[in-house]
Amino acid sequence: MAVFTCEKCGATIDTRCKPKKCAACGEQECMCKEEKPAAPKQGKK
């Protein structure tokens, strides 16, 4: 899962695939992937 943010209106969508248009404002090709910091990995004990 990834969080995509609209460059025009700032709306966010949490989905697997990149949306072609923003559901809030209707702009085409304006959704950018928002990078989240990776969770620390747990080592085996």
Residue frames as qw, qx, qy, qz and C-alpha x, y, z in Angstrom:
[[0.000, 0.889, 0.458, 0.000, 0.00, 0.00, 0.00],
 [0.423, 0.063, 0.024, 0.904, 1.17, 3.51, -0.77],
 [0.021, 0.782, 0.402, -0.476, -0.06, 7.01, -0.03],
 [0.385, 0.376, 0.405, 0.739, -0.57, 9.26, -3.06],
 [0.080, -0.659, -0.311, 0.680, -0.98, 13.03, -2.71],
 [0.433, 0.771, 0.393, 0.253, -2.51, 15.40, -5.28],
 [0.470, -0.003, 0.017, 0.883, -0.14, 18.20, -6.36],
 [0.059, -0.496, -0.336, -0.799, -3.07, 20.55, -7.07],
 [0.521, -0.623, -0.173, -0.557, -5.43, 20.24, -4.08],
 [0.072, -0.497, 0.720, -0.479, -3.43, 18.19, -1.53],
 [0.879, -0.154, 0.073, -0.446, -5.93, 15.32, -1.21],
 [0.083, -0.452, 0.888, -0.023, -4.45, 11.96, -0.15],
 [0.903, 0.069, -0.158, -0.393, -5.39, 8.43, -1.22],
 [0.387, -0.454, 0.800, -0.062, -4.07, 5.17, 0.28],
 [0.888, 0.344, 0.070, -0.297, -4.05, 2.58, -2.52],
 [0.799, -0.163, 0.472, 0.336, -1.88, -0.02, -4.26],
 [0.556, 0.399, 0.447, 0.576, -1.96, 1.41, -7.79],
 [0.145, -0.235, 0.014, 0.961, -1.23, 4.98, -8.86],
 [0.349, 0.689, 0.567, -0.287, -4.54, 6.75, -9.56],
 [0.437, 0.388, 0.435, 0.685, -4.88, 8.38, -13.01],
 [0.060, -0.604, -0.131, -0.784, -6.87, 11.32, -11.66],
 [0.002, 0.071, -0.623, 0.779, -7.64, 12.92, -8.31],
 [0.167, -0.517, -0.837, -0.065, -11.01, 11.91, -6.83],
 [0.156, -0.649, -0.417, 0.617, -11.36, 15.29, -5.07],
 [0.093, 0.669, -0.097, -0.731, -10.54, 17.84, -7.82],
 [0.786, 0.517, 0.324, -0.104, -10.59, 15.68, -11.00],
 [0.151, 0.827, -0.471, -0.266, -7.13, 16.75, -12.28],
 [0.962, 0.257, -0.089, 0.034, -5.36, 14.21, -14.54],
 [0.795, 0.267, -0.257, 0.480, -1.80, 12.90, -13.85],
 [0.061, -0.768, 0.258, -0.582, -1.26, 14.95, -10.67],
 [0.849, -0.508, 0.028, -0.141, -0.94, 12.17, -8.08],
 [0.349, 0.635, -0.626, 0.289, 2.54, 11.80, -6.53],
 [0.815, -0.244, -0.508, 0.130, 3.70, 8.99, -4.26],
 [0.325, -0.826, 0.274, -0.370, 4.36, 10.09, -0.70],
 [0.620, 0.264, -0.682, 0.283, 7.44, 8.37, 0.72],
 [0.709, -0.659, 0.015, -0.252, 7.07, 6.96, 4.22],
 [0.044, -0.652, 0.736, -0.174, 10.10, 6.16, 6.39],
 [0.707, 0.061, -0.695, -0.114, 10.75, 2.43, 6.42],
 [0.765, -0.579, 0.080, -0.270, 9.91, 0.58, 9.62],
 [0.088, -0.632, 0.764, -0.093, 12.95, -0.82, 11.46],
 [0.793, 0.096, -0.563, -0.212, 13.41, -4.51, 10.75],
 [0.713, -0.532, 0.372, -0.264, 13.37, -6.96, 13.62],
 [0.326, 0.498, -0.803, -0.033, 16.28, -9.41, 13.68],
 [0.859, -0.196, -0.448, -0.151, 15.94, -13.06, 14.63],
 [0.322, -0.678, 0.534, -0.390, 16.90, -13.95, 18.18]]
